[in-house]
Amino acid sequence: MFGTSGSSSLRFICCHRLEGKLETIGHLAQASAVTAGDSKRILVVDDDTALTRLISEALRSRFRCEVDATPNPEYGFELALKKRYRVFVFDFSMPMIDGAMLFTLIGKVYNHVNPPVVVPPLILISGRGDEARAQELMKEVGVRGFLPKPFAMNRLMEKIREVAPELEVANEESTFPKI
């Protein structure tokens, strides 16, 4: 069980094993209808708010897509339950719930709803690129890229394009600063 204290809108989600299935609060875990617009939505979760804002603006300007961004992993989890995304971009190293754990939690819910929901590919970003665990995660199903900070924004755009080639590019010629 995890959650946040205070006035956060995040509901507590109680998970436990029962006959090999993950049980969650039904109204949160049910798969919503996927529309054509959902294939053009990206979720960004990074505890660095300035970087989150920069990444969001770059994604919106490069691709004609919706971007939901938050510095709060718990809220990112809630968004992933409410909406469908084409790509996840998570910071590997965040307090309380890191990007890998967030991806795992979302995957468990997506795989145990009826009907199951396809888990979008994940691109991890982190200031700790030499960490052994980060390198191990690259072998996990669904983890499609890892960018150590600082990175050139164009490199992130290339990774997004690799995992979601159907996203429409607004301007191929734009260049972004190294962050």
SERO-4910 file (N, C-alpha, C, O; in steps of 0.05 Angstrom, whole numbers):
BEGIN
 pado doro    nc1    nc2    nc3   cac1   cac2   cac3    cc1    cc2    cc3    oc1    oc2    oc3
  Met    A     17    -23      0      0      0      0     18     25      0     38     25     14
  Phe    A     11     45    -16     25     70    -15      6     92    -20    -17     87    -30
  Gly    A     13    116    -14     -3    139    -19     11    164     -9     35    162     -2
  Thr    A     -3    186    -10     10    210     -1     -7    222     22    -31    215     24
  Ser    A      5    238     38    -10    250     60    -18    278     52    -10    288     31
  Gly    A    -35    290     68    -43    318     62    -67    319     44    -84    301     45
  Ser    A    -69    340     28    -93    345     13    -91    334    -15   -106    343    -33
  Ser    A    -73    317    -20    -69    306    -47    -95    291    -56   -109    279    -40
  Ser    A   -100    292    -82   -124    279    -92   -120    249    -98   -138    235   -105
  Leu    A    -95    240    -93    -90    212    -98   -104    194    -78   -103    199    -54
  Arg    A   -118    175    -89   -132    156    -71   -113    134    -63    -95    127    -79
  Phe    A   -116    123    -39    -99    101    -31   -107     77    -48   -131     71    -52
  Ile    A    -88     62    -56    -92     38    -72    -82     15    -57    -58     13    -51
  Cys    A    -99     -3    -50    -91    -27    -35    -88    -50    -54   -106    -57    -68
  Cys    A    -65    -62    -54    -59    -84    -71    -51   -108    -54    -36   -105    -36
  His    A    -62   -131    -61    -53   -156    -48    -58   -179    -67    -74   -177    -86
  Arg    A    -44   -201    -62    -47   -224    -78    -71   -241    -70    -75   -245    -46
  Leu    A    -87   -249    -89   -110   -266    -84   -112   -284   -108   -118   -275   -130
  Glu    A   -107   -309   -104   -109   -329   -125    -92   -321   -150   -101   -324   -172
  Gly    A    -69   -310   -145    -51   -303   -167    -58   -278   -182    -45   -272   -202
  Lys    A    -78   -264   -173    -86   -239   -187    -82   -215   -169    -83   -217   -144
  Leu    A    -76   -193   -181    -72   -168   -166   -100   -155   -163   -113   -151   -183
  Glu    A   -108   -149   -139   -133   -136   -134   -129   -106   -129   -111    -99   -113
  Thr    A   -144    -90   -142   -142    -61   -138   -170    -50   -136   -190    -64   -142
  Ile    A   -172    -25   -128   -198    -13   -127   -209    -12   -156   -196      0   -173
  Gly    A   -232    -24   -160   -243    -28   -187   -245     -3   -204   -237     -4   -227
  His    A   -255     19   -193   -260     42   -210   -234     55   -219   -234     71   -238
  Leu    A   -212     50   -205   -186     61   -214   -172     43   -234   -158     53   -251
  Ala    A   -175     17   -231   -160     -1   -247   -173     -9   -273   -160    -22   -289
  Gln    A   -198     -2   -277   -211    -10   -302   -199      4   -326   -194     28   -325
  Ala    A   -195    -11   -347   -184      1   -371   -204     20   -384   -228     12   -387
  Ser    A   -196     44   -390   -214     62   -403   -213     57   -433   -194     45   -444
  Ala    A   -233     67   -447   -234     63   -476   -210     78   -489   -205    101   -481
  Val    A   -197     66   -507   -174     78   -520   -183     91   -546   -196     78   -563
  Thr    A   -178    116   -549   -186    131   -573   -161    136   -590   -139    131   -582
  Ala    A   -166    146   -615   -144    151   -633   -124    172   -621   -100    170   -626
  Gly    A   -135    191   -605   -118    211   -593    -99    200   -572    -78    212   -566
  Asp    A   -106    177   -561    -89    166   -540    -62    157   -551    -43    156   -536
  Ser    A    -61    151   -576    -35    143   -587    -16    167   -591      7    163   -599
  Lys    A    -26    190   -584    -10    215   -587     -6    228   -560     -5    252   -558
  Arg    A     -5    212   -538     -2    223   -511     22    211   -498     27    187   -500
  Ile    A     38    228   -485     63    219   -471     61    228   -442     52    250   -436
  Leu    A     70    210   -424     71    216   -396    100    220   -387    117    202   -391
  Val    A    106    243   -375    133    249   -365    131    252   -335    115    267   -325
  Val    A    148    237   -321    149    239   -291    179    242   -284    195    224   -288
  Asp    A    185    265   -272    212    271   -263    209    291   -240    195    310   -242
  Asp    A    223    286   -218    221    303   -194    234    330   -198    231    348   -181
  Asp    A    249    334   -219    261    360   -226    240    375   -243    237    370   -267
  Thr    A    226    394   -230    204    408   -244    212    424   -268    198    425   -288
  Ala    A    236    436   -266    245    452   -289    251    434   -313    244    440   -336
  Leu    A    263    411   -308    268    392   -330    242    380   -341    239    377   -365
  Thr    A    223    375   -323    197    364   -332    184    384   -351    173    376   -371
  Arg    A    185    409   -343    172    430   -360    187    432   -387    174    434   -408
  Leu    A    213    432   -386    229    433   -411    223    410   -430    220    413   -454
  Ile    A    223    386   -419    217    362   -435    189    364   -446    185    358   -470
  Ser    A    170    372   -431    142    374   -440    140    393   -464    127    387   -484
  Glu    A    152    417   -460    151    437   -482    165    427   -507    155    431   -529
  Ala    A    188    413   -504    202    403   -527    186    381   -541    185    381   -566
  Leu    A    172    364   -526    156    343   -538    132    355   -553    125    346   -575
  Arg    A    119    374   -541     96    387   -554    105    402   -579     90    402   -599
  Ser    A    129    414   -579    137    429   -603    147    411   -624    144    416   -648
  Arg    A    160    389   -617    171    370   -638    150    352   -649    148    348   -674
  Phe    A    133    341   -632    112    323   -641     85    336   -635     82    351   -616
  Arg    A     66    331   -652     39    342   -647     25    322   -629      9    305   -638
  Cys    A     31    324   -603     20    305   -584     13    319   -558     22    342   -553
  Glu    A     -3    305   -542     -9    315   -515     12    304   -497     22    282   -500
  Val    A     20    320   -477     40    312   -457     28    318   -429     20    340   -423
  Asp    A     27    297   -413     21    301   -385     47    298   -370     62    279   -374
  Ala    A     53    317   -352     78    317   -338     73    324   -309     57    340   -302
  Thr    A     89    310   -292     86    315   -263    113    308   -249    127    290   -258
  Pro    A    119    322   -228    143    315   -212    136    294   -191    154    285   -177
  Asn    A    111    287   -189    102    269   -168     96    241   -179     77    238   -195
  Pro    A    111    220   -172    107    193   -183     79    182   -176     67    168   -192
  Glu    A     69    189   -152     43    179   -144     21    190   -163      3    176   -171
  Tyr    A     23    216   -170      4    228   -188      8    216   -216    -12    212   -231
  Gly    A     33    211   -224     38    198   -250     24    171   -251     13    163   -272
  Phe    A     24    156   -229     11    130   -228    -19    134   -232    -32    119   -247
  Glu    A    -31    154   -219    -59    160   -221    -66    167   -250    -86    158   -261
  Leu    A    -49    184   -263    -54    191   -291    -53    167   -309    -70    164   -327
  Ala    A    -34    149   -304    -32    125   -321    -56    107   -318    -62     91   -336
  Leu    A    -70    108   -296    -94     92   -292   -118    105   -306   -137     92   -314
  Lys    A   -118    132   -308   -141    146   -319   -139    150   -349   -160    151   -362
  Lys    A   -115    151   -360   -111    157   -388    -93    135   -400    -80    120   -386
  Arg    A    -93    134   -427    -75    116   -441    -53    132   -455    -59    154   -466
  Tyr    A    -29    122   -454     -6    136   -465      8    119   -486      6     94   -486
  Arg    A     22    132   -504     38    119   -524     66    113   -514     78     93   -521
  Val    A     77    131   -498    104    129   -487    105    140   -459     91    159   -452
  Phe    A    121    127   -442    128    137   -415    156    147   -415    174    134   -426
  Val    A    161    170   -403    188    181   -398    190    185   -368    178    204   -358
  Phe    A    205    168   -354    207    170   -325    236    174   -316    255    163   -328
  Asp    A    239    190   -295    265    193   -282    271    167   -267    253    157   -253
  Phe    A    294    157   -270    301    132   -256    303    136   -226    295    119   -211
  Ser    A    314    159   -218    320    163   -190    302    186   -178    308    209   -181
  Met    A    280    177   -165    262    196   -152    258    187   -124    260    163   -118
  Pro    A    251    205   -106    245    197    -78    220    180    -76    201    184    -92
  Met    A    219    162    -58    197    145    -52    192    123    -73    195    100    -68
  Ile    A    184    131    -97    179    112   -118    196    120   -142    192    141   -154
  Asp    A    216    103   -149    233    110   -172    218    103   -198    197     90   -198
  Gly    A    230    111   -220    217    107   -246    213     78   -253    193     71   -265
  Ala    A    231     61   -245    229     32   -250    205     20   -234    190      4   -245
  Met    A    203     28   -209    181     18   -192    154     28   -203    135     13   -203
  Leu    A    153     53   -211    129     64   -222    120     49   -247     97     42   -250
  Phe    A    139     43   -264    134     27   -288    123     -1   -281    105    -10   -294
  Thr    A    136    -13   -261    127    -40   -253     99    -39   -242     82    -56   -248
  Leu    A     93    -20   -225     66    -17   -213     45    -13   -235     24    -26   -235
  Ile    A     50      4   -254     32      9   -276     28    -16   -292      5    -24   -299
  Gly    A     50    -30   -298     48    -55   -313     32    -76   -299     16    -90   -312
  Lys    A     34    -78   -273     18    -98   -258    -12    -92   -260    -28   -110   -264
  Val    A    -19    -67   -258    -47    -60   -260    -57    -64   -289    -78    -76   -293
  Tyr    A    -42    -55   -309    -49    -58   -337    -53    -87   -344    -71    -94   -360
  Asn    A    -36   -104   -334    -37   -133   -341    -58   -148   -326    -65   -171   -334
  His    A    -70   -137   -305    -89   -151   -290   -117   -139   -291   -134   -146   -274
  Val    A   -122   -122   -310   -149   -112   -314   -161   -129   -337   -147   -143   -351
  Asn    A   -188   -127   -339   -201   -143   -360   -215   -123   -379   -234   -110   -370
  Pro    A   -208   -121   -404   -185   -135   -417   -158   -121   -410   -158    -98   -403
  Pro    A   -137   -137   -412   -110   -125   -406   -104   -102   -424   -113   -100   -447
  Val    A    -88    -83   -414    -80    -59   -429    -51    -62   -436    -35    -71   -419
  Val    A    -44    -55   -460    -16    -56   -469      0    -34   -453     -8    -11   -452
  Val    A     22    -43   -442     40    -24   -427     57    -10   -447     71    -22   -463
  Pro    A     56     17   -447     73     32   -466    103     28   -461    110     21   -438
  Pro    A    119     33   -481    148     31   -476    157     54   -458    145     75   -456
  Leu    A    179     48   -443    190     67   -424    218     76   -432    234     60   -441
  Ile    A    222    102   -430    249    113   -433    256    125   -406    243    143   -396
  Leu    A    278    114   -395    287    123   -368    308    145   -372    325    144   -390
  Ile    A    307    166   -355    328    186   -355    338    188   -326    323    183   -307
  Ser    A    364    193   -323    375    194   -296    402    207   -296    417    206   -315
  Gly    A    408    220   -273    434    231   -268    454    209   -259    477    215   -256
  Arg    A    443    184   -255    460    163   -245    462    141   -266    453    118   -261
  Gly    A    472    147   -290    473    128   -312    492    105   -308    489     85   -322
  Asp    A    512    108   -291    531     86   -287    521     66   -266    535     46   -261
  Glu    A    499     71   -254    488     53   -233    481     26   -245    469     24   -266
  Ala    A    490      5   -232    486    -22   -242    456    -29   -246    449    -42   -266
  Arg    A    439    -20   -228    411    -26   -230    399    -13   -255    382    -25   -269
  Ala    A    407     11   -262    397     24   -286    405      8   -310    389      6   -329
  Gln    A    429     -2   -311    438    -18   -334    423    -44   -336    417    -54   -357
  Glu    A    416    -56   -312    401    -81   -312    373    -77   -322    362    -94   -336
  Leu    A    361    -54   -317    334    -48   -325    331    -47   -356    310    -52   -366
  Met    A    353    -41   -369    352    -41   -398    345    -68   -410    336    -70   -433
  Lys    A    348    -89   -394    342   -116   -403    313   -123   -399    303   -144   -409
  Glu    A    298   -107   -384    270   -112   -377    253   -107   -401    258    -89   -417
  Val    A    231   -123   -404    212   -119   -425    199    -92   -422    190    -85   -400
  Gly    A    197    -77   -443    184    -51   -443    203    -28   -439    196     -5   -447
  Val    A    226    -32   -427    245    -10   -424    260     -8   -450    276    -25   -458
  Arg    A    256     14   -464    267     17   -491    289     37   -494    300     41   -516
  Gly    A    296     51   -472    318     70   -474    326     80   -447    310     81   -428
  Phe    A    351     89   -446    362    101   -421    379    124   -429    398    121   -445
  Leu    A    374    148   -418    390    171   -424    401    182   -398    386    191   -381
  Pro    A    428    182   -396    440    194   -372    440    224   -374    444    235   -396
  Lys    A    435    237   -352    435    267   -351    464    275   -347    479    262   -333
  Pro    A    472    297   -359    457    314   -378    456    300   -406    473    285   -413
  Phe    A    434    306   -420    431    295   -447    422    317   -466    409    337   -457
  Ala    A    427    313   -491    417    332   -511    388    326   -516    380    303   -519
  Met    A    371    347   -516    342    343   -520    337    328   -546    317    313   -548
  Asn    A    353    333   -567    349    319   -592    352    289   -589    339    274   -603
  Arg    A    369    280   -570    373    252   -565    347    239   -554    339    217   -562
  Leu    A    334    254   -536    308    244   -525    287    243   -548    272    224   -549
  Met    A    287    263   -565    268    264   -587    273    240   -606    254    228   -616
  Glu    A    299    233   -610    305    209   -627    295    184   -614    284    166   -628
  Lys    A    298    181   -588    288    158   -573    258    155   -575    247    134   -580
  Ile    A    244    178   -572    215    178   -574    207    169   -602    189    153   -606
  Arg    A    221    180   -622    215    173   -650    220    143   -655    205    131   -671
  Glu    A    241    131   -643    247    103   -646    224     85   -635    217     65   -647
  Val    A    213     93   -612    193     76   -599    165     83   -609    146     66   -606
  Ala    A    161    106   -621    135    114   -630    138    128   -657    133    152   -660
  Pro    A    145    113   -678    150    125   -704    126    138   -717    128    154   -735
  Glu    A    102    130   -708     77    141   -719     71    170   -710     54    183   -721
  Leu    A     85    179   -689     81    207   -680     89    226   -702    111    224   -713
  Glu    A     72    245   -707     77    265   -728     97    285   -718     95    296   -697
  Val    A    117    290   -735    138    309   -728    130    336   -738    124    340   -762
  Ala    A    130    356   -720    122    383   -727    144    397   -743    138    412   -762
  Asn    A    169    393   -735    191    407   -748    216    391   -745    228    391   -723
  Glu    A    225    377   -765    248    360   -764    274    376   -759    293    365   -748
  Glu    A    274    401   -766    299    417   -765    304    429   -738    326    441   -733
  Ser    A    285    428   -719    290    442   -694    312    429   -678    315    404   -678
  Thr    A    327    446   -664    348    435   -647    343    445   -619    332    466   -614
  Phe    A    351    429   -600    347    435   -572    373    436   -557    392    424   -566
  Pro    A    374    451   -536    399    453   -520    405    427   -505    387    411   -500
  Lys    A    430    424   -497    437    402   -480    428    409   -451    433    431   -442
  Ile    A    415    389   -438    406    395   -410    421    377   -391    416    379   -367
***
